Amino acid sequence: MKSLPFTRILFLTLTLVLMGLALAACQPAAPVSTPTLAATEVLPTPTATPEPPRNLTICLGQEPQSLYVYGNTTSSSWSVLEAVYDGPVDTRDFVAQPVILEKIPSLADGDAVYLPENVQAGDEVLDANGDLVALAAGVTVFPSGCRDMSCAVAWDGQTELQMDRLQITFKLLGGVQWSDGQPLTAQDSVFSYKIASDAATPVSKTLIDRTANYESVDDATVRWTGKPGYVSHRFADHFWLPLPQHSWGGQGAADLLASEDANRKPLGWGPYVIDEWTAGDHITLQKNTAYFRAAEGLPRFETLTYRFLPAESDTNLAALLTGECDLIDQSTLLEDQLQAVLELQNSGKLKAYLGQGPEWEHLDFGIKPAVYDDGYQAGNERADYFGDVRVRRAVASCIDRDALNTELMQGQSAVPNSFFSPTNPWLASDLSAPAYDPAGAASLLAEAGWVDQDGDPATPLQANGTGTVPAGTPFSVTYLTTQAGLRQQMAEKIAGMLKQCGIAVTVTTMTPEQLYAAGPEGDVFGRKFDLVEFAWQATKGTPCYLYTSDQIPNAANLWSGANITGYSSAEYDAACRAAELADPAQPEALQAHRAVQELFINDLPVLPLLYRLKISVSRPDFCGFSLDVSARNEFWNIEDYE
């Protein structure tokens, strides 16, 4: 497995949409009976008054920095780019759906295949952990026909060895054109791959490094071939978003990063074409007459305008209510105005769309600080507060997560018990972390050696010396988080709950730059904390890797891992790898994902607190918006809006 920096925070997503009742504007009109009239005289045929051009105005909380897909893109960039590029693949409830492809390849249909190949010492292959290595004696690999750890072998360096290459073939949908009328071809996707592969392009090279070849077979066919030993079930991820070779082919990767056209007016094939960008105010787009779905009457607006709202969140709802905006996106900090949003929806003044995740807020335990890496020295280093799972479970039982949801999220966020979003098909919804139970927590703490020595509930518990913590050590810890309003409120409430259990908590807030600073200097990624609260974003696959042993940040991996808790379990590592390799088309996959979630909940390296909300709002008569938190952006189906 690969060590991943925090910037992967990472994007798994699912949707729970709360909308106002569908209004009549979204429904077909009821038929009206017309009486038959006797003709008395011939009247002039009235001339129909042409409808004025329709304009859609979407308000963003941030102005994009760039619209170049390999440049400095943000969520607001993709709010605009969804109008420029349709697909090439959409994700609905975490399932890939083709847009400009004929279909998503599959093993069953034969457009994804594993091909055997002889390999020898020195060849670059993927080992059984998914790492790129030079094949040598002792390396554990998947021989041909093997896809999981049950059949992996450690090569002896002598026996003839065959391994499989994954090959995936994509067929483009016919009739798709760039907005300038030129056909979109397989060569455009290959051109995009070459630009992404260039060292000058600042994108992850993880998949590129595992690619042996990416080629156009003909104008409508692209073929991806992996390196021996590579296993994946997310075939759609291996198609690169096309870039216009006919227009940009004369520029190199470094040139495109600085190109005005690439950054400000990228050429696309989607429902709209960028017309002009007035910095600090708006971006205007016009209907794309070459759009491949134009015959369906799409898109329904002649002009699309993205306006940039001020940073002050209290102005955003006002802009909608006064008619300046038809739709407001998630970047406008509406989570801070959740109560007002719900009240305005109940009064019929707007429609609210709420989705849970894929970001999930969690409280991480400092199970094994970096100073323990050379052995724990009781009395000379930070006390081992959380190494005992009974203590972690007690802390969980001291925290009323349902109350946090009710008080801070207006009851709109479910309480998570796993790293999956609420509607993810792999979520084991019947499993649950310890429930709120202060009495049970007290018993667990006593079992672990934390007792009330002075009978004063205002003072923290003390260690009695039966565990790894020296006798007399007070249970007094520091709680780190960012300065975001929601997190500060949550931290203070949790600190109050833990105080009732005899755990003294000092809340310390930091800027994001401070909290997420790399190790060894950073408190979090340098593993120098007691408790820390922040959010991960679930990825397309399973996020179980966040807590595997090889993700622990340390000097050996240049402090780049994600498992800041220091939690390490060989059983969990094996279960996570099994879940990663599980074929979603097979029934065994569900049990593999369940098994790793059971270990996660039992060992509790972190306590999931709540799902972050994605919130968008629109005029009450707006139709077609469909919030799917697993999508690349909330405007994934912008062509359907009306």
Summary of the structure (lengths in Angstrom):
residues: 642
radius of gyration: 27.8
end to end distance: 45.2
largest distance: 106.7
contacts: 2049
relative contact order: 0.16
helix: 28%
strand: 21%
